[in-house]
Amino acid sequence: MKLKKFIYITIWAFLMLIVSFIVHAGIEIQLLKYQESHDIATQWVKVFGDASCALPIWLIYLLPIVFIAFGIWFGFFFWQKVYIEHLQNK
């Protein structure tokens, strides 16, 4: 049961990491549209070698950390709802 719980929580954390990349892309697209419409020069940041990003460096690293933390919390929360409370109500 402990391994099953660990895998369940890990899957939630990984899912939220993927969601953080989607949110990151959405924020960056909106930022680039805003900068283009207002003739603001884009400040590109080098991350992970040759990759470039228009978001501030703190936001680039904060988004995955926050979303993984929420994923872990969701994992514990739904583990309690699905496996503990559901089994007790049977």
C-alpha positions as CSV (number, residue, x, y, z in Angstrom):
1,M,0.0,0.0,0.0
2,K,2.9,2.4,0.7
3,L,4.3,1.9,-2.8
4,K,0.9,2.5,-4.3
5,K,0.6,5.7,-2.4
6,F,4.1,6.8,-3.4
7,I,3.3,6.1,-7.1
8,Y,0.0,7.9,-6.9
9,I,1.5,11.1,-5.4
10,T,4.4,11.0,-7.8
11,I,2.0,10.8,-10.8
12,W,0.1,13.8,-9.4
13,A,3.4,15.8,-9.0
14,F,4.4,14.8,-12.6
15,L,1.0,15.8,-14.0
16,M,1.2,19.2,-12.3
17,L,4.7,19.7,-13.7
18,I,3.3,19.2,-17.2
19,V,0.5,21.6,-16.4
20,S,3.1,24.2,-15.2
21,F,4.7,24.0,-18.7
22,I,1.4,24.7,-20.3
23,V,0.7,27.6,-17.9
24,H,4.3,28.9,-18.5
25,A,3.6,28.9,-22.3
26,G,0.3,30.7,-21.9
27,I,1.8,33.4,-19.7
28,E,4.8,33.8,-22.1
29,I,2.5,34.1,-25.1
30,Q,0.3,36.8,-23.4
31,L,3.5,38.7,-22.3
32,L,4.9,38.6,-25.9
33,K,1.6,39.8,-27.3
34,Y,1.4,42.6,-24.8
35,Q,5.0,43.7,-25.5
36,E,4.5,43.6,-29.2
37,S,1.3,45.6,-29.1
38,H,2.9,48.3,-26.9
39,D,6.3,48.3,-28.7
40,I,8.2,47.2,-25.7
41,A,11.6,45.5,-26.3
42,T,11.6,41.9,-25.1
43,Q,14.3,40.9,-22.6
44,W,15.3,37.3,-23.4
45,V,16.7,35.2,-20.6
46,K,19.0,32.2,-21.3
47,V,17.9,29.1,-19.4
48,F,19.0,25.5,-19.5
49,G,21.9,26.1,-22.0
50,D,20.7,27.5,-25.3
51,A,17.0,27.9,-24.5
52,S,15.6,31.4,-24.3
53,C,12.5,32.7,-22.4
54,A,10.8,36.1,-22.2
55,L,9.6,35.6,-18.6
56,P,11.6,36.9,-15.6
57,I,14.1,34.4,-14.2
58,W,12.3,34.1,-10.9
59,L,9.0,33.1,-12.6
60,I,10.7,30.6,-14.8
61,Y,11.9,28.6,-11.8
62,L,9.0,29.4,-9.4
63,L,6.2,28.0,-11.7
64,P,7.4,24.4,-11.7
65,I,8.2,24.4,-8.0
66,V,4.8,25.8,-7.0
67,F,2.9,23.4,-9.4
68,I,4.9,20.3,-8.1
69,A,4.1,21.4,-4.5
70,F,0.4,21.6,-5.5
71,G,0.7,18.2,-7.2
72,I,2.0,16.6,-4.0
73,W,-0.8,18.2,-2.0
74,F,-3.4,17.1,-4.6
75,G,-1.9,13.6,-4.4
76,F,-2.3,13.4,-0.6
77,F,-5.7,15.0,-0.7
78,F,-7.2,12.7,-3.4
79,W,-5.4,9.7,-1.9
80,Q,-7.4,10.4,1.3
81,K,-10.7,10.9,-0.6
82,V,-10.3,8.0,-3.1
83,Y,-8.6,5.2,-1.1
84,I,-9.2,6.0,2.6
85,E,-12.7,7.5,2.8
86,H,-14.1,5.5,-0.1
87,L,-12.9,2.2,1.5
88,Q,-14.3,3.2,4.9
89,N,-17.8,4.0,3.4
90,K,-18.1,0.5,1.8
